[in-house]
């Protein structure tokens, strides 16, 4: 029977358990066990660069859509004004249709808040043969739990490698 010292579960398919002599990792599609004697360290890695790039791309796309809508509203307004000044009823009706269409588009683009990109986080094991990274969902709710788990693993590794 294993003597469980600590455990972390992100509730999205990643679970890691620390015992007195092993680390058990259950990730989507994989179950792995590592002896503590083979682990030289643990850590967390957040891919902030990818997150910032996706955030900037999302902002740029939203700005482009809003600009297109504003230009359409302006163009439709000009056509309506031309129709009202007597240049042509057909132009005014077309302008009103364009104005309504782009006003609706602007409303939805301005209101649409697509969900922000997700920060990719990884639980990392440093091994003699290289590092192993396991993706997990680090949300605001469990960030403290994973930090506490990492501290427990580091304490256990220190005690294990001294003994």
N, C-alpha and C positions, 0 to 999 in steps of 0.2 A: 504494500500500500504506500502510495506516495505521500510525503509530508509536505503539504502545500503551504508555502510561505506567503505568496502574494499572487494576485490574478488581475488581469485587465481584460475587459470585453467591451468593444466599441458598439456592440449590438447591430453591427452591419456585416458580420461574417469574419471578424478578426478577434481571436482570443489568444492570450498568452498567459501561461501559468509557470510560476517559479516554484521549484521544490528545492530541497537541500542539496541535490546534486545534478539537476537537469532543468532545462527550459523547454516547455512544450508550446509549440505554436500551431494554432489552427487558423488557417486563412482559407479564403474561398478556393476550393479545389486542391488544397494541400494540407497535409498534417506532417509536421516535422518535429524532431526531438534533438536537442543539443546538450551534450554533457558540459557541465560548468567548466571542466578542466580544459575544454577546447575554446571557451569564450574568453577573449581578452578584454572586452568592453561592450557597452551598450550605449545607445543614443537615439535621438530623434532627429529627423531631417524633414524640413518643410521646404517644398519647392516654391519659394517666394518669387523667383524670377519668372517662372511660367505663370503664376497667379497674376502678377502685375501686368504681364503682356496680354493675358486674356481680358483683364479688367480694362486696359487701355483700348483694346480692340472693340470691346463692347461699348465703351463710351464714344469712340469715334463713329461706330455704326449708328448709334442713337442720334448723335449730332448731325450726321449726314441725312438721316431720315427726317429729322425735324426741319433742317434747312430746305430740303426738297418740298416739304409741305408748306412752309412759309412762302417760298417762291411761287408755288401753285396758287396759294390764296391771293397773293399779290397780283398774279397774272389774271386770275378770275375776276378780281376787283376791277382791274383795268378794263376788261371786256364788258363788265356790267356798266361801268362809267361810260364807256363808248356807246353802249346801247341806250343809256338814259339821255345822252346828249343828242340823240337823233341820228347817229351815224348808221344805225341799222338795228331793227328789233331783233333780228336773228342773232346778231353779235351779242346783244344784251342777254338773250335767253341762254346762248351758249356760255357766256361769261358767268351767268348765275349757276348753271350746272357745274362748271369748273370750280367756282367759288365754294359751292356746297360740298363737292367731292373732296377737294383739298382741305377744307375746314374739318370734315369728318376724319380724314387721314391724320391731320395735325393733332386732333383731339386724341385719337387712339395712340399715335406715336408718343405724344407727350405723357399720356397716362400709362403706357406700357412699361412696366418695370420688369424686364426679364431678370430671372434670378442671377445673382452675381456668381462668378466662377467659384469653384470649390478649390480650396487650398489642399494640394496633394501632400499628405504627411506619411512618413515612413518610420517604422520601428526598425532600428538598425542593430545588428549583431556584428561585432568585430571578432573575426575568427582568424586563426593562423593562416588559413588558405585564402583569405580575402573577406570582404564584408558581404553580408546578406541583408537586403532591405525587404521589408514586408509592408505593403500599403495598408493604411487603416484610416478610418474616418475620425479625425480629431475635431470635435465641435467644442463650443464654449463650455458645454456641460461636462465633458470628460477630460478636458485639458489638465485639470488638477489631478485627476485619477491616474493618468498616464505618467505624469511627472512623479507622483508618489511611487508608482510601480518601478520606474527607472531607478529612483533612489534606493528602493529595497533591493533591486537586482545588483546595483553597485556595491551596496553594503555586503550582500551575500558573496559577491565575487571577491571582494577584499578579504573577507573572512576565509573563503574557500582556498584562495591562492596563498594565504599566509600559513594555513594549516597543512 
